[in-house]
Amino acid sequence: MQTLLKFWLTLLCLLPLVGHSADQFPTQQTFAGQNLTLNGKGVRTKAFFNLYNAGLYVQQKSTDANAIISGDQPSAMRLEITSAMITSENMESAVRDGFKHSSNIPDIQPRIEQLIAVFKEAIKEGDVYDFIYTPSKLAIVKNGKPAATIAGHDFKQALFNIWLGERPVQASLKKALLGQ
């Protein structure tokens, strides 16, 4: 009887955490005045640790990574930090590695530095980052507050390549974001 009681108490304590995570990725979401649909969501893991949840929002669902990357339509990537292992330093390193593997566009380096500047502010578990693309610019929002705007369709392509490109940061996350 005591074991059953412990089980139910544990379950009740975990329910708010499950609900919190699910709320971050509604099926429909408005970003910069655009109604977008959740294409897919997944978890970024490393060495058996969950680092962040990610959700990809598009105008029309698609399993074609290249079409999403190259598309000049509104889209968004949402990241919810789920681990205290994600620090400003770790995020900077991950972003630099991600762009190194995903992009061969040399003239975006100053814009990569703009993105990294957003991560200089302390990162904590529960933070939510939205990377919202509208034709010709990418707006970055942290916890509902504007953090930066970075120009260029080429920058959006390089950024989305990190998760959806030929050499994604994690193959299983790419599949999840594509709804597969």
Phi and psi restraints in degrees (value plus and minus 20) as a CYANA .aco file:
   2 GLN   PHI     -84.2   -44.2
   2 GLN   PSI     -57.6   -17.6
   3 THR   PHI     -83.4   -43.4
   3 THR   PSI     -62.2   -22.2
   4 LEU   PHI     -84.2   -44.2
   4 LEU   PSI     -60.5   -20.5
   5 LEU   PHI     -83.7   -43.7
   5 LEU   PSI     -63.1   -23.1
   6 LYS   PHI     -81.4   -41.4
   6 LYS   PSI     -61.0   -21.0
   7 PHE   PHI     -79.0   -39.0
   7 PHE   PSI     -69.5   -29.5
   8 TRP   PHI     -87.0   -47.0
   8 TRP   PSI     -57.9   -17.9
   9 LEU   PHI     -84.8   -44.8
   9 LEU   PSI     -61.6   -21.6
  10 THR   PHI     -82.4   -42.4
  10 THR   PSI     -65.2   -25.2
  11 LEU   PHI     -80.6   -40.6
  11 LEU   PSI     -64.4   -24.4
  12 LEU   PHI     -83.0   -43.0
  12 LEU   PSI     -55.5   -15.5
  13 CYS   PHI     -90.5   -50.5
  13 CYS   PSI     -51.6   -11.6
  14 LEU   PHI    -101.9   -61.9
  14 LEU   PSI     -42.8    -2.8
  15 LEU   PHI     -75.6   -35.6
  15 LEU   PSI     -63.4   -23.4
  16 PRO   PHI     -80.6   -40.6
  16 PRO   PSI     -54.3   -14.3
  17 LEU   PHI     -87.4   -47.4
  17 LEU   PSI     -60.9   -20.9
  18 VAL   PHI     -84.5   -44.5
  18 VAL   PSI     -64.9   -24.9
  19 GLY   PHI     -83.0   -43.0
  19 GLY   PSI     -60.0   -20.0
  20 HIS   PHI     -79.5   -39.5
  20 HIS   PSI     -66.9   -26.9
  21 SER   PHI     -85.0   -45.0
  21 SER   PSI     -62.6   -22.6
  22 ALA   PHI     -84.8   -44.8
  22 ALA   PSI     -54.4   -14.4
  23 ASP   PHI     -84.4   -44.4
  23 ASP   PSI     -44.9    -4.9
  24 GLN   PHI     -92.7   -52.7
  24 GLN   PSI     -35.2     4.8
  25 PHE   PHI    -151.2  -111.2
  25 PHE   PSI      45.0    85.0
  26 PRO   PHI     -86.7   -46.7
  26 PRO   PSI     137.1   177.1
  27 THR   PHI     -81.6   -41.6
  27 THR   PSI     -57.8   -17.8
  28 GLN   PHI    -140.9  -100.9
  28 GLN   PSI     120.7   160.7
  29 GLN   PHI    -168.2  -128.2
  29 GLN   PSI     122.3   162.3
  30 THR   PHI    -119.5   -79.5
  30 THR   PSI     102.3   142.3
  31 PHE   PHI    -142.9  -102.9
  31 PHE   PSI     104.0   144.0
  32 ALA   PHI      29.0    69.0
  32 ALA   PSI      22.4    62.4
  33 GLY   PHI      58.7    98.7
  33 GLY   PSI     -17.4    22.6
  34 GLN   PHI    -127.3   -87.3
  34 GLN   PSI     108.7   148.7
  35 ASN   PHI    -101.7   -61.7
  35 ASN   PSI      97.7   137.7
  36 LEU   PHI    -140.8  -100.8
  36 LEU   PSI     136.5   176.5
  37 THR   PHI    -130.5   -90.5
  37 THR   PSI     119.2   159.2
  38 LEU   PHI     -86.3   -46.3
  38 LEU   PSI      96.0   136.0
  39 ASN   PHI    -100.3   -60.3
  39 ASN   PSI     -59.2   -19.2
  40 GLY   PHI    -199.0  -159.0
  40 GLY   PSI     142.3   182.3
  41 LYS   PHI    -163.4  -123.4
  41 LYS   PSI     135.0   175.0
  42 GLY   PHI    -181.3  -141.3
  42 GLY   PSI    -195.4  -155.4
  43 VAL   PHI    -141.1  -101.1
  43 VAL   PSI     111.3   151.3
  44 ARG   PHI    -108.1   -68.1
  44 ARG   PSI     100.5   140.5
  45 THR   PHI    -139.2   -99.2
  45 THR   PSI     137.2   177.2
  46 LYS   PHI    -172.9  -132.9
  46 LYS   PSI     104.8   144.8
  47 ALA   PHI      30.7    70.7
  47 ALA   PSI      26.3    66.3
  48 PHE   PHI      51.5    91.5
  48 PHE   PSI     -10.6    29.4
  49 PHE   PHI    -126.3   -86.3
  49 PHE   PSI     116.7   156.7
  50 ASN   PHI    -102.1   -62.1
  50 ASN   PSI     102.4   142.4
  51 LEU   PHI    -118.0   -78.0
  51 LEU   PSI     -66.1   -26.1
  52 TYR   PHI    -177.9  -137.9
  52 TYR   PSI     136.2   176.2
  53 ASN   PHI    -115.9   -75.9
  53 ASN   PSI     123.6   163.6
  54 ALA   PHI    -150.0  -110.0
  54 ALA   PSI     123.7   163.7
  55 GLY   PHI    -155.4  -115.4
  55 GLY   PSI     116.0   156.0
  56 LEU   PHI    -126.8   -86.8
  56 LEU   PSI     106.3   146.3
  57 TYR   PHI    -134.2   -94.2
  57 TYR   PSI     114.6   154.6
  58 VAL   PHI    -160.1  -120.1
  58 VAL   PSI     149.7   189.7
  59 GLN   PHI     -92.9   -52.9
  59 GLN   PSI     -62.9   -22.9
  60 GLN   PHI    -152.2  -112.2
  60 GLN   PSI     112.7   152.7
  61 LYS   PHI     -76.2   -36.2
  61 LYS   PSI     125.4   165.4
  62 SER   PHI    -174.8  -134.8
  62 SER   PSI     127.8   167.8
  63 THR   PHI    -125.6   -85.6
  63 THR   PSI     -14.3    25.7
  64 ASP   PHI    -113.9   -73.9
  64 ASP   PSI      78.4   118.4
  65 ALA   PHI     -78.2   -38.2
  65 ALA   PSI     -63.3   -23.3
  66 ASN   PHI     -82.6   -42.6
  66 ASN   PSI     -58.6   -18.6
  67 ALA   PHI     -86.0   -46.0
  67 ALA   PSI     -59.4   -19.4
  68 ILE   PHI     -87.8   -47.8
  68 ILE   PSI     -64.4   -24.4
  69 ILE   PHI     -83.2   -43.2
  69 ILE   PSI     -68.5   -28.5
  70 SER   PHI    -103.0   -63.0
  70 SER   PSI     -34.8     5.2
  71 GLY   PHI     -81.5   -41.5
  71 GLY   PSI     123.5   163.5
  72 ASP   PHI    -126.8   -86.8
  72 ASP   PSI       8.4    48.4
  73 GLN   PHI    -119.0   -79.0
  73 GLN   PSI     139.2   179.2
  74 PRO   PHI     -75.9   -35.9
  74 PRO   PSI     118.9   158.9
  75 SER   PHI    -179.2  -139.2
  75 SER   PSI     147.1   187.1
  76 ALA   PHI    -173.0  -133.0
  76 ALA   PSI     129.6   169.6
  77 MET   PHI    -140.9  -100.9
  77 MET   PSI     108.8   148.8
  78 ARG   PHI    -133.4   -93.4
  78 ARG   PSI     112.0   152.0
  79 LEU   PHI    -139.6   -99.6
  79 LEU   PSI     110.0   150.0
  80 GLU   PHI    -134.1   -94.1
  80 GLU   PSI      95.8   135.8
  81 ILE   PHI     -91.3   -51.3
  81 ILE   PSI     105.2   145.2
  82 THR   PHI    -138.6   -98.6
  82 THR   PSI     -14.2    25.8
  83 SER   PHI    -158.8  -118.8
  83 SER   PSI     119.8   159.8
  84 ALA   PHI     -91.6   -51.6
  84 ALA   PSI     -29.3    10.7
  85 MET   PHI     -88.7   -48.7
  85 MET   PSI     -39.1     0.9
  86 ILE   PHI    -103.3   -63.3
  86 ILE   PSI      88.5   128.5
  87 THR   PHI    -136.0   -96.0
  87 THR   PSI     151.0   191.0
  88 SER   PHI     -77.9   -37.9
  88 SER   PSI     -62.7   -22.7
  89 GLU   PHI     -85.7   -45.7
  89 GLU   PSI     -64.4   -24.4
  90 ASN   PHI     -85.2   -45.2
  90 ASN   PSI     -58.6   -18.6
  91 MET   PHI     -87.1   -47.1
  91 MET   PSI     -61.6   -21.6
  92 GLU   PHI     -79.4   -39.4
  92 GLU   PSI     -66.5   -26.5
  93 SER   PHI     -81.8   -41.8
  93 SER   PSI     -63.8   -23.8
  94 ALA   PHI     -84.3   -44.3
  94 ALA   PSI     -60.7   -20.7
  95 VAL   PHI     -84.6   -44.6
  95 VAL   PSI     -65.7   -25.7
  96 ARG   PHI     -80.3   -40.3
  96 ARG   PSI     -65.9   -25.9
  97 ASP   PHI     -82.8   -42.8
  97 ASP   PSI     -63.1   -23.1
  98 GLY   PHI     -79.7   -39.7
  98 GLY   PSI     -65.4   -25.4
  99 PHE   PHI     -88.2   -48.2
  99 PHE   PSI     -56.0   -16.0
 100 LYS   PHI     -80.6   -40.6
 100 LYS   PSI     -58.2   -18.2
 101 HIS   PHI    -106.9   -66.9
 101 HIS   PSI     -39.6     0.4
 102 SER   PHI    -126.3   -86.3
 102 SER   PSI     -33.6     6.4
 103 SER   PHI    -156.1  -116.1
 103 SER   PSI     119.5   159.5
 104 ASN   PHI    -138.3   -98.3
 104 ASN   PSI       9.7    49.7
 105 ILE   PHI    -120.2   -80.2
 105 ILE   PSI      80.2   120.2
 106 PRO   PHI     -88.1   -48.1
 106 PRO   PSI     -48.3    -8.3
 107 ASP   PHI    -102.4   -62.4
 107 ASP   PSI     -10.5    29.5
 108 ILE   PHI    -116.3   -76.3
 108 ILE   PSI     -19.6    20.4
 109 GLN   PHI     -74.4   -34.4
 109 GLN   PSI     -64.5   -24.5
 110 PRO   PHI     -81.1   -41.1
 110 PRO   PSI     -52.3   -12.3
 111 ARG   PHI     -96.4   -56.4
 111 ARG   PSI     -50.8   -10.8
 112 ILE   PHI     -81.8   -41.8
 112 ILE   PSI     -60.5   -20.5
 113 GLU   PHI     -83.9   -43.9
 113 GLU   PSI     -55.5   -15.5
 114 GLN   PHI     -81.3   -41.3
 114 GLN   PSI     -63.8   -23.8
 115 LEU   PHI     -83.8   -43.8
 115 LEU   PSI     -66.3   -26.3
 116 ILE   PHI     -81.2   -41.2
 116 ILE   PSI     -53.7   -13.7
 117 ALA   PHI     -79.8   -39.8
 117 ALA   PSI     -52.0   -12.0
 118 VAL   PHI     -83.0   -43.0
 118 VAL   PSI     -54.6   -14.6
 119 PHE   PHI    -105.4   -65.4
 119 PHE   PSI     -19.9    20.1
 120 LYS   PHI     -89.3   -49.3
 120 LYS   PSI     -50.2   -10.2
 121 GLU   PHI     -88.9   -48.9
 121 GLU   PSI     121.1   161.1
 122 ALA   PHI     -69.3   -29.3
 122 ALA   PSI     118.0   158.0
 123 ILE   PHI    -128.5   -88.5
 123 ILE   PSI     113.7   153.7
 124 LYS   PHI    -153.3  -113.3
 124 LYS   PSI     140.2   180.2
 125 GLU   PHI     -75.9   -35.9
 125 GLU   PSI     112.3   152.3
 126 GLY   PHI      79.4   119.4
 126 GLY   PSI     -34.3     5.7
 127 ASP   PHI     -83.1   -43.1
 127 ASP   PSI     123.6   163.6
 128 VAL   PHI    -143.1  -103.1
 128 VAL   PSI     106.0   146.0
 129 TYR   PHI    -132.1   -92.1
 129 TYR   PSI     110.6   150.6
 130 ASP   PHI    -133.0   -93.0
 130 ASP   PSI     108.5   148.5
 131 PHE   PHI    -130.1   -90.1
 131 PHE   PSI      81.6   121.6
 132 ILE   PHI    -128.5   -88.5
 132 ILE   PSI      95.7   135.7
 133 TYR   PHI    -119.9   -79.9
 133 TYR   PSI     106.4   146.4
 134 THR   PHI    -143.2  -103.2
 134 THR   PSI     127.5   167.5
 135 PRO   PHI     -61.7   -21.7
 135 PRO   PSI     103.8   143.8
 136 SER   PHI      64.0   104.0
 136 SER   PSI     -22.4    17.6
 137 LYS   PHI    -174.1  -134.1
 137 LYS   PSI     134.7   174.7
 138 LEU   PHI    -140.6  -100.6
 138 LEU   PSI      99.2   139.2
 139 ALA   PHI    -117.0   -77.0
 139 ALA   PSI     117.6   157.6
 140 ILE   PHI    -134.2   -94.2
 140 ILE   PSI     107.4   147.4
 141 VAL   PHI    -143.6  -103.6
 141 VAL   PSI     108.9   148.9
 142 LYS   PHI    -133.5   -93.5
 142 LYS   PSI     101.9   141.9
 143 ASN   PHI      30.9    70.9
 143 ASN   PSI      21.1    61.1
 144 GLY   PHI      63.5   103.5
 144 GLY   PSI     -20.3    19.7
 145 LYS   PHI    -134.8   -94.8
 145 LYS   PSI     113.8   153.8
 146 PRO   PHI     -77.1   -37.1
 146 PRO   PSI     113.6   153.6
 147 ALA   PHI    -135.5   -95.5
 147 ALA   PSI     -52.9   -12.9
 148 ALA   PHI    -191.6  -151.6
 148 ALA   PSI     140.7   180.7
 149 THR   PHI    -151.2  -111.2
 149 THR   PSI     110.4   150.4
 150 ILE   PHI    -143.9  -103.9
 150 ILE   PSI     108.2   148.2
 151 ALA   PHI     -98.1   -58.1
 151 ALA   PSI     129.8   169.8
 152 GLY   PHI      90.9   130.9
 152 GLY   PSI     108.2   148.2
 153 HIS   PHI     -84.6   -44.6
 153 HIS   PSI     -56.0   -16.0
 154 ASP   PHI     -82.8   -42.8
 154 ASP   PSI     -54.4   -14.4
 155 PHE   PHI     -88.7   -48.7
 155 PHE   PSI     -63.1   -23.1
 156 LYS   PHI     -78.3   -38.3
 156 LYS   PSI     -63.7   -23.7
 157 GLN   PHI     -81.0   -41.0
 157 GLN   PSI     -65.7   -25.7
 158 ALA   PHI     -83.5   -43.5
 158 ALA   PSI     -61.6   -21.6
 159 LEU   PHI     -85.1   -45.1
 159 LEU   PSI     -69.5   -29.5
 160 PHE   PHI     -86.7   -46.7
 160 PHE   PSI     -45.6    -5.6
 161 ASN   PHI     -80.6   -40.6
 161 ASN   PSI     -49.4    -9.4
 162 ILE   PHI     -76.7   -36.7
 162 ILE   PSI     -60.5   -20.5
 163 TRP   PHI    -118.1   -78.1
 163 TRP   PSI     -49.2    -9.2
 164 LEU   PHI    -136.5   -96.5
 164 LEU   PSI     -23.7    16.3
 165 GLY   PHI     -95.3   -55.3
 165 GLY   PSI    -192.4  -152.4
 166 GLU   PHI     -84.5   -44.5
 166 GLU   PSI     -50.9   -10.9
 167 ARG   PHI    -141.8  -101.8
 167 ARG   PSI      49.7    89.7
 168 PRO   PHI     -88.2   -48.2
 168 PRO   PSI     140.1   180.1
 169 VAL   PHI     -80.3   -40.3
 169 VAL   PSI     -49.4    -9.4
 170 GLN   PHI    -177.5  -137.5
 170 GLN   PSI      99.5   139.5
 171 ALA   PHI     -80.8   -40.8
 171 ALA   PSI     -60.6   -20.6
 172 SER   PHI     -88.0   -48.0
 172 SER   PSI     -52.8   -12.8
 173 LEU   PHI     -88.2   -48.2
 173 LEU   PSI     -61.1   -21.1
 174 LYS   PHI     -77.5   -37.5
 174 LYS   PSI     -68.2   -28.2
 175 LYS   PHI     -79.6   -39.6
 175 LYS   PSI     -62.1   -22.1
 176 ALA   PHI     -84.6   -44.6
 176 ALA   PSI     -62.5   -22.5
 177 LEU   PHI     -85.3   -45.3
 177 LEU   PSI     -48.9    -8.9
 178 LEU   PHI    -105.3   -65.3
 178 LEU   PSI     -14.9    25.1
 179 GLY   PHI      52.6    92.6
 179 GLY   PSI       5.6    45.6
